[in-house]
Amino acid sequence: MQPDGSLLVLDADLSVVGETAARYQIPLHELSEQAASLEQAFLEATSEATQYHALSGPPPRWTESRTATPGGTPPSNRRRGRR
């Protein structure tokens, strides 16, 4: 039983589900076939994959060579030798 009160039946034909419900006098208000969307199938297939890792600690600082290294100073945005 699903939280919304519906019943999910996997790998069965609609006719088999309907006939079984009728045989046991179980009223059905709706009987429909559900298929996962391509997006849902992709999300389920990749649910264990990690796309990125967060770094811990403070962000790196810039050195004068414009590379990110811990403890450096931010680079200047001015161009040297030009006006």
Secondary structure, 3 states (H helix, E strand, C coil): CCCCCCCCCCCCCHHHHHHHHHHCCCCCCCCCCCCCCHHHHHHHHCCCCCCCCCCCCCCCEECCCCCEECCCCCCCCCCCCCC
